[in-house]
Each structure stands twice: as C-alpha cells, then as structure tokens.
Amino acid sequence: MNVVLHAQHTKNRSCMSGHGSFRRHLTAAILLYGTLLSATAWSQAKGGAETAPANTLRVKAQLVVVDVTVTDASGNAVTNLTKDDFEIYESGVKQTIRSFEPPSAHTLPAAVASGSDMSLRHLQQTAPETPVTVLVMDELNTKYMDQVYSRTSIKRYLNSQPETLLQPTALFAVTEASLKQVNDFTLNRASLLDALQQHKPAYPFQMMRTGTSAEGTAERFAESLATLQQVAQAMSGFPGRKNIVWVGQGFPSIDMRNLPDTQQKLLRGAGERTINMMNDAHATLYTIDPQMATSGADDFTETSGDEMLSEAHNAKNPFDGTISFNTFAPETGGRAFSLGNDIDHQIRASVEQGTTFYTLSYSPQMNVSEAEQEYRRLTVRCLRPGLHVMTRRGYFSAPPPPPAVSPKQLKKELSFDLGAAAVSKMSYTAIGLLASPAEQPGAFILQVDSSSMSWQTGEDGEHRSELLLLTVALDKNDKPIAKSASSVTARMPADRALSSVPFATLQAQLNIPANATRVRFIVRDMSSGRIGSADLLPDTH
C-alpha cells in the first residue's frame, strides 16, 4: 500500500539557482572571513538534523567506527592481521574493540564486477561495503600549467591500470562555476581516459585575480569546503568508503592566530562541520599538490606507536593554528602529498591505501573531564613490530552549530543546495528515489524509499514526513530550461507501522521543452536535509 500524501504545489523559482550559482552565492555571504554558511546550515539551524545511518561514521549511539590501513616498511599493504593485533586509544585512554572487519570484507564481489552498472545506486544494493574512488581535478585553486601536469599524471596513472579497474572509479572537475562530473563510476579504464581527453580544463581566473589576498583566500576556502560537502552529501546514502583523491593545490593557508576570535570561531566551526560531514558519509580525503619540485618527499610523516600515544595525551583541535586544505586529509583518515614529481604514483598509493583497510569499532570509555573535550584524539597501535598504521587523527564530538542566520538566508541556502543537485549529473543517494513516466504528457510517478525519510509523530498518532520535490528539464549543456517545485507532506495513519510501507508515491508535473535532453528529479527531506535524485532520458517522457 502506498503512503497517503498531501501535496502543496508552489511556483517557487527561488528553489533552484542557475548552473554554478550555488557556490557564488555561498561565497557572497563571506565578508572578509565573516559569515560562512555550510551547505547544511538550514537544516541544522532548524534543529531537525537527523543523525547519520549506523553504517556510516562515525559516532552513532556512542559507537565509534574507525578504518585502519596497515603497511610494511616497503609500503605494501598488510592484510593478514587479526583483532588481537590492534589497540585503540581515545585521548590517551585505551578502548575495548567491539567489532573487527578484515580488508577482505571490503572487496567488490566478482558477480558485481562482471556487470556494466557501477552507479552508486546499483552498488548500494549489490555491493554496499565496496570502496570506490573519486578522482577530482582542482581547476579552482590550481595554476593552468599545474593543471596540465595533473591531467598528464592522471592519464599516466590510468594507463598503468588494467583495462578493467579493480574498484569503481569516477572523475570530477571542480571549477569556479561548479563541481562537474566528467565520468560516472565505472570499471572501464577506456571510458575514463576518453572522458579525460574530452574534458576541457577551466582557466582559474578567480585565483589569478585575487591570489592569496584575504578576499581570495576566503572565497576559495568557502568554495573548496562547499565542494567537499556536496560530494559527501550526494554520496552519503552509499555506505561503502569513498576515497576522494583531490589533485590540486586547494585553498591557501590561513594562520588562525592572526585573526580576531570571532573570525577564528566561524572558520573553525566551518572546518569542523565539514570534517564531521565527510566522516558521516564515510568519505576519506587524499590531497596531491601538483606544484612541480625536484624533491619527491611528501608532507606526511609516519610516527612510531609510542610517539603517537604520547601525542594522544595532548589532544589539540587541528584548526587552532595554521590550516590549509591538507589539514582535512589526515582528519578523515587520508594522506596529504606535496613536493613530488611522481603524481601518478601518489594517486596509485592513495587508491591502494583507500581500498585495503580494516574496520574497527568501540564504545568510548572516558572520565568526566575527557567527555567534555570537543576534539577526541584517536590513536590505533599495531602490536606487530615494523608495521605502520594510518587512520583518522580524531573526531569532533560536538561541532559548533552554524552561525545564526535569518529565515530569508536559510531559504537562500536551501535554494543553493537544491540548485547544486539539480544541475549535477551525480546520483544523490541519501534518499532512495525511482522515477517513471505517467500516461499523461509531462506527468511522472516517483517512488521514495520510506525508510530513508524522517518521520515525526503528531499528537493524534499520525506519522508525517515533510519533503521538497524539485523537477527540472535540462538541455544538452545541462542548463535548466524548465522547472517546478512542490512541498509535500507524507502522512501515514497511526495504526500503520512505518516498516509496512516500503515506498511513498509522489506525482510530478512539468511541461517538457522539445530541446530537453534530461529530466531530473530532486527530493529533499526537510528534517534531515538528506537528498535523493533520479533522472529520465528524453525517450522516457
């Protein structure tokens, strides 16, 4: 039986901004390190944000889940360890490991690998624990000649891989205008190489114009974080690990000690929320700076178990000193590379480390003073001698809420968030969504996975879920040419169990122009902020 729905249709043109405008409007909210609004500010400020699913990070019902990569002295992955080979410390206090998964639990099943559909939506059903790779070309923060070098290195990396890749891989480019999906997830090496060849890089006019000025740094800081948040938000419904390999320079370094306290608080809060958002989405960042140099060293240094344990007793917020884009890599369990001429090898190392890992969990054991710590330092020790461990450095137990904003600004944030999803080719997976054409022209039927929706129970016992539906027709250049928005209230009688209704059925209506090449549907849960998407091709409407 379908969920009973009450839909209020509204002509709301502000519910979607034009192609690429979501980040331009986001950065317009910054006044020289002033107010930075995260992509989830509107839902968090409403106080209705829902915690992440239990299979994604990473602090859920007092359970902390940690991915751990172990290598030998030659850098080769070690995959034969057991639970007894590990110890976990939080802020210097030893923890009891509750669960353990070896690297073999995170592999792509042969039956799935032999198929042609590698979309996250398909993998979510067939191989939910397999890791995937997201290659990102940073054309926002990277000089043009370094972009050319980066593309050559990505091509060299791909050519070094087998024709059928070992893990699903997607290719993205981040520009001043938008986050562009160059190629969706695939195991086909030739498909990625062809997409890379066809992609035209964008000249970084904004970076060349503003450089490392306060204004330019603030803009690039906001845009880079907005991109990380968009990727995390889009892919959060897929529980497997997302390894984001970011090839580019990122935003310039910021010395927090030179800023007023209010500005430090704003930037620190934005960074902390981004880290938690990525951890909740099980997304790990690897940063590779393509600036050419003669040295092949990188800025990631391994430490011994004793050194790491000693460091753990002096937990420090990673955003208290000088921060850069590389700050985010180790905080998500990844690695920051720089000053190297062998970018293709660094990409390969990132992919290998991100696909061969153990997963451990524990329930924090701490005293009252430790419980009050905002930042919890994590240390994982391997008891076998001669091995190196890499994992996240810690987590934020309670990141500060976004800055207080007006209802008008919250509405704008919602508009920009939906606009980013509407013009993207990425599959947003946090809300399960299927679309099909109805009998009438311009009419569509949508099925929303009710288990991915947020439900509230009224005083009368009735269950309700508030959704926003956006329908967009796009042309061959992915430019919106028609759109409509509806607010929808899904209702379920008090005597019905939520688990008894797998789908909520919605109806969408839009006059499709003759030059439309794609119809995209976006559903956003107004309580949790989760987003789902579905696309139909011209011959299906």
LINVEN-V770878 format. One record per residue. NEAR is the number of other ideal C-beta (glycine too) atoms within 8 Angstrom. Layout:
near: (NEAR/NEAR)
This chain:
near: (4/8/12/8/12/8/11/8/8/7/6/6/6/7/11/14/8/9/9/11/10/14/15/8/11/14/11/6/12/12/6/7/10/9/9/14/12/13/13/14/13/12/12/12/11/9/5/9/11/9/4/11/6/7/5/11/11/12/8/11/4/7/11/13/10/15/12/13/14/12/12/9/5/5/6/6/10/9/8/3/11/5/7/5/8/15/7/14/14/17/12/10/10/6/11/7/11/7/7/10/8/8/10/6/8/13/7/10/9/6/7/11/9/5/9/3/5/11/9/12/8/10/17/11/6/10/9/11/7/14/12/16/13/13/13/14/17/13/13/15/12/14/10/9/6/13/15/9/11/15/11/8/13/16/10/9/12/11/8/7/8/6/5/8/11/8/12/13/14/13/14/13/13/15/11/10/7/12/13/9/11/10/10/9/10/12/11/9/13/7/9/14/11/8/11/14/6/6/10/4/11/9/6/14/7/11/13/8/7/8/7/5/7/7/8/14/12/12/12/15/13/15/15/14/13/12/13/15/13/12/16/14/16/14/14/13/14/12/10/13/13/15/15/13/14/12/14/19/11/13/11/8/6/12/8/13/6/4/11/5/6/6/10/10/9/13/16/13/14/13/14/13/13/13/14/11/14/14/13/12/14/12/14/14/12/16/16/15/12/14/9/6/7/3/6/7/6/11/9/9/4/6/6/6/8/6/8/12/12/8/10/14/8/6/11/7/8/11/11/7/7/8/11/10/11/11/11/13/13/11/11/13/11/14/13/13/15/11/10/14/7/7/16/11/8/12/15/10/11/15/13/9/14/16/13/9/13/13/13/15/10/13/9/9/7/8/6/5/6/10/7/6/10/8/12/12/13/15/12/13/12/12/7/7/3/5/10/9/12/11/11/12/8/11/14/11/8/5/10/9/6/13/9/4/11/5/5/6/10/13/10/10/14/12/13/15/15/15/13/14/15/13/14/13/6/11/9/14/14/12/16/10/13/7/13/8/8/8/3/5/5/9/11/17/12/15/11/17/12/13/8/12/13/10/9/8/8/8/3/5/7/10/13/12/14/11/15/14/15/16/15/15/15/13/11/5/4/9/9/12/9/11/13/11/13/11/13/13/12/16/11/12/8/8/4/9/4/10/5/6/12/5/10/13/11/14/10/14/9/13/5/11/9/4/7/13/8/11/16/12/17/15/16/16/17/10/13/9/13/13/16/17/14/10/9/12/7/8/4/7/10)
